[in-house]
């Protein structure tokens, strides 16, 4: 699974990372790497929760 992450640097120097297609999945970090790591972890938690509750459809390959 590939996640598209958008990163912006805030005026205060912190970075904001957001996963496109996952509403509300965003995270701050002091560095780009930290923001990316945090938002990836959050996206995986959100995806796991959706899978547990049957909110994700499975496609066969």
Secondary structure, 3 states (H helix, E strand, C coil): CCCCEEEEECCCCCEEEEECCCCCCEEEECCHHHHHHHHHHHHHHHHHHHHHCCCCCCCCC
